[in-house]
Amino acid sequence: MSLDTLPLRENHSQPNPSAGFGHSATSVVLDPSNPATGSSLTPVLPQAQEAAPKDPAPNWAEFQPTLDLPTRHGLTELKRQIAQDDAGKWDLIVPKDRLILSRGQLVLPEEHLDEHPEFLALSPWATAQVCQRLGIPAPYFLRCPSPLQDAQFNHWAWQSGEEPDEEQDGRQGAPRPWLLRCKAQTVRAVLSDRYRPLDNADLVGTLVPILEDRFEVRGIALTPESFHLRLVDPRLAREVLPNDRLMVGVHVANSETGRRSVTVDALVWRLVCLNGMVRLVRGKSLLRQRHVSWDRPRFADALNRAMCEAVTAGAGLIDRLQAATREPVPDVEGVIRAIGQQAALTQSVQDRVKQALLSTPPPQQERVYGLVQALTYTAQSLAPDDRYDLEVLAGRLLDDGLPAPVKADALIRRPNSGRMLGDDRLPGG
């Protein structure tokens, strides 16, 4: 059953063991006793699978359609951007000991030169993956001059047996081939040959039948490493404050380069400033599909069910946000410091959160609603993956509660040995 069935009634179906992916069955069914007015929407979960364990059932009667929503993107534009991004992409599986690094460029074996360029540049992400696979610290490798980088790569890539072979029960064996994912003359990812592509075009092709006549595309973010898609349902919206309308939505993400799995999450979208807040359910995404063995029918079924669950979880988050408009934050600056310390936010991000909070109407500047909206507003200025992480943080703070305030003179100074949310370095860089 698709997501576009209106209106709906409860249907406590049993989990479908053939559906896979660790999700119980979710269905939406037509209620013959209710005229199709579109004013009631109740995607149903089995009783054992609540969308959010702390939430009461959403009051669906309070949701009303948003009829004046300006068009942002459409399915045609989504397909166009995906097709444009796919131009020039190609893959090649090659034994790693047949590869050479020369003057910072990867040289392919001679037998592949009829179809592919001889010299390939490594993207920053692919460089980090090469370092991880060869056991070379990425910061050290990036500081080396080009001749030393060549020597390091060629020495370790030609060593046999440093990568465990699963076919030999994890024992050291012959080096496994690498999957090079390329675009034109650039290597965009270096992955195991066990990697099974579930590309953005595959994902969008599976999504289109679910999206038609139900969801609107409100955000598309395509980077060399990741893809984020933001969908909203105009028929599910509520005002939590005067002229402050929130809409239920779904956040879908993917990576073709090994950065992330396919994920589906609940989303709340704020019409007044285009903020988005992502809600994890029981600390995880509603769907998390790794790039391993998969088939389209099972994936499509799991995707549809996860989106049904996301609608219910998003509606519950709006209920929680409305309550947050009345919850005070006694020490706003201290709480921001605590969030920054616990979530490894850069000082720049923390400062932008404070500025966003100052632009909030005074009653909300010292309430939980204003604080989490300041976080999601700040997220708009970040790269797509960091934006997602900060929006997840805002949803988690709303569900789990704010940390205890930290005084400025009580901050624990830790050496920054890794990447902080809001800086522009890739992991390992």
C-alpha positions as CSV (number, residue, x, y, z in Angstrom):
1,M,0.0,0.0,0.0
2,S,1.4,3.4,-0.9
3,L,1.7,6.5,1.3
4,D,-0.8,8.6,-0.6
5,T,-3.9,6.8,0.7
6,L,-6.3,9.3,2.5
7,P,-8.0,9.2,4.9
8,L,-6.7,6.4,7.0
9,R,-7.7,4.2,9.9
10,E,-5.7,2.0,12.3
11,N,-4.5,-1.4,11.0
12,H,-2.5,-3.4,13.5
13,S,-0.8,-5.7,11.0
14,Q,1.8,-8.3,12.0
15,P,5.5,-7.8,11.1
16,N,6.4,-9.1,7.7
17,P,9.4,-11.5,8.1
18,S,10.1,-11.4,4.4
19,A,10.5,-7.6,4.4
20,G,14.0,-7.6,5.8
21,F,16.2,-4.7,6.9
22,G,15.1,-5.1,10.5
23,H,11.8,-3.1,10.2
24,S,8.4,-4.3,11.2
25,A,5.6,-3.9,8.7
26,T,3.9,-0.6,8.5
27,S,0.7,-0.1,6.5
28,V,-1.8,2.7,5.7
29,V,-5.3,1.7,4.7
30,L,-8.4,3.4,3.4
31,D,-11.1,4.1,6.0
32,P,-14.4,3.6,4.1
33,S,-16.3,5.2,7.0
34,N,-14.7,8.6,6.5
35,P,-15.1,10.8,3.4
36,A,-11.9,11.6,1.5
37,T,-11.6,15.1,2.8
38,G,-7.8,14.9,3.3
39,S,-8.1,16.4,6.8
40,S,-7.2,13.2,8.7
41,L,-4.0,11.3,8.2
42,T,-2.9,8.4,10.4
43,P,0.0,6.3,9.1
44,V,-0.2,3.2,11.3
45,L,2.5,1.3,13.1
46,P,2.1,-2.1,14.8
47,Q,1.6,-1.7,18.5
48,A,5.0,-3.0,19.3
49,Q,6.7,-0.4,17.1
50,E,6.0,3.1,18.4
51,A,7.4,6.0,16.4
52,A,8.8,7.7,19.5
53,P,8.6,5.9,22.9
54,K,8.0,9.0,24.9
55,D,5.2,10.4,22.7
56,P,1.5,10.0,23.1
57,A,-0.3,9.3,19.8
58,P,-0.3,12.5,17.6
59,N,-3.5,14.4,17.6
60,W,-4.1,14.2,13.8
61,A,-7.2,16.5,13.9
62,E,-4.9,19.5,14.7
63,F,-3.0,19.1,11.5
64,Q,-4.2,21.2,8.5
65,P,-3.1,21.4,4.9
66,T,-0.8,24.2,3.8
67,L,-2.3,25.4,0.5
68,D,-0.1,28.4,-0.2
69,L,3.3,26.6,-0.1
70,P,5.5,28.0,-2.9
71,T,7.0,25.5,-5.2
72,R,10.7,24.9,-4.4
73,H,11.7,21.8,-6.4
74,G,9.9,19.1,-8.3
75,L,10.5,15.6,-9.3
76,T,11.6,16.7,-12.8
77,E,14.3,19.0,-11.2
78,L,15.4,16.2,-8.9
79,K,15.8,13.8,-11.8
80,R,17.7,16.5,-13.8
81,Q,20.2,17.2,-11.0
82,I,20.8,13.5,-10.5
83,A,21.4,12.9,-14.2
84,Q,23.6,15.9,-14.4
85,D,25.7,14.7,-11.5
86,D,26.0,11.2,-13.0
87,A,27.6,12.5,-16.2
88,G,31.1,11.2,-16.6
89,K,31.0,8.6,-13.7
90,W,32.6,5.2,-14.2
91,D,33.9,2.4,-12.0
92,L,36.8,0.0,-12.2
93,I,37.9,-2.9,-10.1
94,V,41.7,-3.4,-10.2
95,P,44.2,-5.2,-7.9
96,K,45.8,-2.6,-5.7
97,D,49.3,-3.9,-6.4
98,R,48.8,-3.0,-10.1
99,L,48.4,0.7,-9.2
100,I,51.1,3.2,-9.2
101,L,51.2,6.7,-7.7
102,S,53.3,9.1,-9.7
103,R,53.6,12.8,-9.0
104,G,50.5,12.5,-6.9
105,Q,48.4,10.9,-9.6
106,L,47.1,7.4,-9.8
107,V,48.4,5.4,-12.8
108,L,46.2,2.6,-14.1
109,P,47.5,-0.7,-15.5
110,E,48.1,-0.6,-19.3
111,E,45.3,-3.0,-20.1
112,H,42.7,-0.4,-19.0
113,L,44.1,2.6,-21.0
114,D,41.9,2.0,-24.1
115,E,38.8,2.9,-22.1
116,H,40.0,5.1,-19.3
117,P,42.5,7.9,-18.7
118,E,46.0,6.8,-17.7
119,F,46.5,9.4,-15.0
120,L,43.8,10.0,-12.3
121,A,43.8,12.7,-9.6
122,L,42.7,11.6,-6.1
123,S,39.9,13.6,-4.5
124,P,40.5,14.6,-0.9
125,W,37.9,12.0,0.2
126,A,39.6,9.3,-1.9
127,T,43.0,10.3,-0.5
128,A,41.7,9.8,3.0
129,Q,40.3,6.3,2.0
130,V,43.6,5.3,0.4
131,C,45.4,6.3,3.6
132,Q,43.0,4.3,5.7
133,R,43.3,1.2,3.5
134,L,47.1,1.3,3.5
135,G,47.5,2.2,7.2
136,I,49.1,5.6,6.6
137,P,48.1,8.4,8.9
138,A,46.3,10.9,6.6
139,P,47.6,14.1,8.3
140,Y,51.2,12.8,7.9
141,F,50.6,11.8,4.3
142,L,49.2,15.2,3.3
143,R,52.2,16.9,4.8
144,C,54.6,14.8,2.7
145,P,56.1,16.2,-0.5
146,S,54.8,14.6,-3.7
147,P,57.9,12.3,-4.2
148,L,57.5,11.0,-0.6
149,Q,53.8,10.4,-1.0
150,D,54.5,8.4,-4.2
151,A,57.1,6.3,-2.3
152,Q,54.7,5.7,0.6
153,F,51.8,4.7,-1.6
154,N,53.9,2.4,-3.9
155,H,55.6,0.7,-1.0
156,W,52.4,-0.2,1.0
157,A,50.1,-0.8,-2.0
158,W,52.6,-3.4,-3.4
159,Q,52.8,-5.2,-0.1
160,S,50.7,-8.4,-0.2
161,G,48.6,-9.7,2.5
162,E,48.0,-6.7,4.7
163,E,44.3,-6.8,4.1
164,P,42.4,-9.7,5.7
165,D,40.6,-11.9,3.2
166,E,37.1,-13.0,4.4
167,E,37.3,-16.1,2.2
168,Q,40.2,-17.3,4.3
169,D,38.3,-16.7,7.6
170,G,39.9,-13.3,8.1
171,R,43.5,-14.6,7.8
172,Q,46.1,-12.6,5.8
173,G,45.9,-13.5,2.2
174,A,46.3,-12.1,-1.3
175,P,45.6,-8.4,-1.6
176,R,41.9,-7.8,-2.4
177,P,41.1,-5.7,-5.5
178,W,40.0,-2.1,-5.0
179,L,36.8,-0.6,-6.5
180,L,37.7,2.8,-7.9
181,R,34.7,5.1,-8.3
182,C,35.7,7.8,-10.7
183,K,34.3,10.9,-12.4
184,A,36.1,12.0,-15.6
185,Q,39.7,12.1,-14.6
186,T,39.2,12.1,-10.8
187,V,39.0,9.2,-8.4
188,R,36.1,10.1,-6.1
189,A,36.2,6.9,-3.9
190,V,38.5,3.9,-3.2
191,L,36.4,1.0,-1.8
192,S,36.5,-2.7,-1.3
193,D,35.4,-4.9,-4.2
194,R,32.7,-6.2,-1.9
195,Y,31.0,-2.8,-2.1
196,R,27.7,-3.0,-3.9
197,P,26.6,0.4,-5.4
198,L,23.2,1.7,-4.4
199,D,23.6,5.0,-6.3
200,N,21.6,8.2,-6.1
201,A,19.8,7.3,-9.4
202,D,18.8,3.9,-7.9
203,L,17.5,5.6,-4.8
204,V,15.5,8.3,-6.6
205,G,14.1,5.7,-9.1
206,T,12.8,3.7,-6.1
207,L,11.4,6.8,-4.4
208,V,9.5,8.3,-7.3
209,P,6.4,6.1,-7.0
210,I,6.3,6.9,-3.3
211,L,6.7,10.6,-3.8
212,E,4.2,11.3,-6.5
213,D,1.0,13.1,-5.4
214,R,2.0,13.1,-1.8
215,F,5.4,14.7,-0.9
216,E,7.0,17.9,-2.2
217,V,10.7,18.2,-2.7
218,R,11.9,21.1,-0.5
219,G,15.7,20.5,-0.6
220,I,18.3,18.8,-2.7
221,A,22.0,18.8,-1.7
222,L,24.5,17.0,-3.9
223,T,28.2,17.0,-3.0
224,P,31.0,14.8,-4.2
225,E,30.6,12.6,-1.1
226,S,26.9,12.7,-0.2
227,F,23.3,13.3,-1.3
228,H,20.6,14.7,1.0
229,L,16.9,15.0,0.0
230,R,14.3,16.9,2.0
231,L,10.6,16.1,1.5
232,V,7.5,17.6,3.1
233,D,3.8,16.7,3.2
234,P,1.9,20.0,2.7
235,R,-1.2,18.3,4.1
236,L,0.4,17.8,7.6
237,A,1.1,21.2,9.1
238,R,0.5,23.0,12.4
239,E,1.1,26.4,14.0
240,V,2.9,26.0,17.3
241,L,3.0,29.8,17.7
242,P,1.2,32.6,15.8
243,N,2.5,32.7,12.2
244,D,4.9,29.9,13.0
245,R,3.9,26.9,10.9
246,L,5.7,23.5,11.1
247,M,5.3,20.8,8.5
248,V,5.9,17.0,8.7
249,G,8.5,15.7,6.4
250,V,11.1,13.0,5.6
251,H,14.9,13.3,5.2
252,V,16.5,10.8,2.9
253,A,20.3,10.6,2.5
254,N,22.9,8.5,0.7
255,S,26.5,8.4,-0.4
256,E,28.0,6.8,-3.5
257,T,31.5,7.0,-2.0
258,G,31.3,5.1,1.3
259,R,30.7,8.1,3.5
260,R,27.3,7.0,4.7
261,S,24.5,4.4,4.3
262,V,21.1,5.1,2.8
263,T,19.1,6.5,5.7
264,V,15.5,7.7,6.2
265,D,14.6,10.0,9.1
266,A,11.7,11.9,10.4
267,L,11.8,15.6,9.6
268,V,10.1,18.8,10.8
269,W,10.3,21.7,8.5
270,R,9.7,25.3,9.6
271,L,8.0,27.4,7.0
272,V,9.0,30.8,8.4
273,C,12.8,30.4,8.0
274,L,13.2,27.0,6.2
275,N,14.8,25.4,9.3
276,G,14.7,21.6,9.4
277,M,14.9,19.3,12.4
278,V,15.8,15.6,12.2
279,R,14.5,13.1,14.7
280,L,16.1,9.7,15.3
281,V,13.9,7.0,16.8
282,R,15.5,5.1,19.6
283,G,18.7,6.7,18.7
284,K,18.9,5.5,15.1
285,S,17.5,6.2,11.6
286,L,14.2,4.5,10.6
287,L,16.0,2.9,7.7
288,R,19.7,2.2,7.4
289,Q,20.7,0.3,4.3
290,R,24.4,-0.4,3.9
291,H,26.0,-0.7,0.4
292,V,26.2,-4.5,0.5
293,S,24.0,-7.1,-1.2
294,W,20.5,-5.6,-1.8
295,D,17.6,-6.1,-4.2
296,R,15.2,-3.4,-5.4
297,P,11.8,-5.0,-4.4
298,R,12.9,-5.5,-0.8
299,F,14.6,-2.2,-0.7
300,A,11.4,-0.4,-2.1
301,D,9.3,-2.1,0.6
302,A,11.6,-1.1,3.4
303,L,11.8,2.4,2.0
304,N,8.0,2.8,1.9
305,R,7.6,1.5,5.4
306,A,10.3,3.7,6.8
307,M,8.7,6.8,5.3
308,C,5.3,5.9,6.9
309,E,7.1,5.6,10.2
310,A,8.9,8.9,9.6
311,V,5.5,10.7,9.1
312,T,4.3,9.5,12.5
313,A,7.6,10.3,14.2
314,G,7.6,13.8,12.6
315,A,4.1,14.5,13.8
316,G,5.1,13.5,17.3
317,L,8.1,15.8,17.1
318,I,5.8,18.8,16.3
319,D,3.8,17.9,19.5
320,R,7.1,18.0,21.4
321,L,8.1,21.3,19.8
322,Q,4.8,22.9,20.8
323,A,5.4,21.9,24.5
324,A,9.0,23.3,24.1
325,T,7.6,26.8,23.5
326,R,6.6,26.9,27.2
327,E,9.8,25.3,28.7
328,P,12.3,27.8,30.1
329,V,16.1,27.6,29.8
330,P,17.5,29.2,33.0
331,D,21.1,29.7,31.8
332,V,21.1,29.9,28.0
333,E,24.8,30.7,27.5
334,G,25.8,28.0,29.9
335,V,23.7,25.4,28.1
336,I,25.2,26.5,24.7
337,R,28.6,26.0,26.2
338,A,27.7,22.5,27.4
339,I,26.2,21.6,24.0
340,G,29.3,22.8,22.3
341,Q,31.6,20.8,24.6
342,Q,29.5,17.6,24.4
343,A,28.9,17.7,20.6
344,A,32.3,19.1,19.6
345,L,30.9,22.2,18.0
346,T,33.5,24.8,16.8
347,Q,33.5,28.1,18.6
348,S,32.3,29.7,15.3
349,V,29.2,27.5,15.3
350,Q,28.5,28.3,19.0
351,D,28.7,32.0,18.2
352,R,26.3,31.7,15.3
353,V,23.8,29.8,17.5
354,K,23.9,32.8,20.0
355,Q,23.4,35.3,17.2
356,A,20.5,33.3,15.8
357,L,19.0,33.1,19.3
358,L,19.2,36.9,19.6
359,S,17.1,37.3,16.5
360,T,14.4,35.2,18.0
361,P,11.3,37.0,19.5
362,P,12.1,37.7,23.2
363,P,9.7,35.2,24.8
364,Q,11.5,32.3,23.0
365,Q,15.0,33.5,23.5
366,E,15.1,31.8,26.9
367,R,13.0,28.8,26.1
368,V,13.8,25.4,24.7
369,Y,11.9,26.0,21.4
370,G,14.0,29.1,20.6
371,L,17.3,27.3,21.4
372,V,16.7,24.3,19.2
373,Q,15.5,26.6,16.4
374,A,18.7,28.6,16.7
375,L,20.6,25.4,16.3
376,T,18.7,24.4,13.2
377,Y,18.9,27.9,11.7
378,T,22.7,27.8,12.2
379,A,22.8,24.4,10.5
380,Q,21.7,26.0,7.3
381,S,25.1,27.7,7.0
382,L,27.0,24.4,7.2
383,A,28.0,21.8,4.6
384,P,25.2,19.2,4.0
385,D,26.6,16.4,6.2
386,D,27.3,18.8,9.0
387,R,23.9,20.4,8.6
388,Y,22.3,17.0,9.0
389,D,24.4,16.2,12.1
390,L,23.4,19.6,13.8
391,E,19.8,19.0,13.0
392,V,19.9,15.5,14.5
393,L,21.6,17.1,17.6
394,A,18.7,19.6,17.9
395,G,16.1,16.7,17.7
396,R,18.0,14.7,20.2
397,L,18.2,17.6,22.7
398,L,14.4,18.1,22.3
399,D,13.7,14.4,23.0
400,D,16.4,13.7,25.7
401,G,16.6,17.1,27.4
402,L,19.2,19.8,27.6
403,P,22.6,19.3,29.3
404,A,23.4,21.0,32.6
405,P,24.8,24.5,32.1
406,V,28.6,24.9,32.1
407,K,30.2,28.1,33.4
408,A,32.9,29.7,31.2
409,D,35.6,29.1,33.7
410,A,34.6,25.5,34.1
411,L,35.1,24.5,30.5
412,I,37.3,21.4,30.1
413,R,40.0,22.2,27.6
414,R,40.7,19.1,25.5
415,P,43.3,18.8,22.8
416,N,41.5,18.8,19.4
417,S,42.7,15.5,17.9
418,G,39.7,15.0,15.5
419,R,37.3,16.9,13.3
420,M,34.8,19.2,15.0
421,L,31.3,19.8,13.7
422,G,31.5,23.0,11.6
423,D,35.1,22.8,10.5
424,D,35.8,22.1,6.8
425,R,38.2,19.3,7.1
426,L,37.4,15.8,6.0
427,P,37.7,13.0,8.6
428,G,41.3,12.1,8.9
429,G,42.5,15.3,7.4
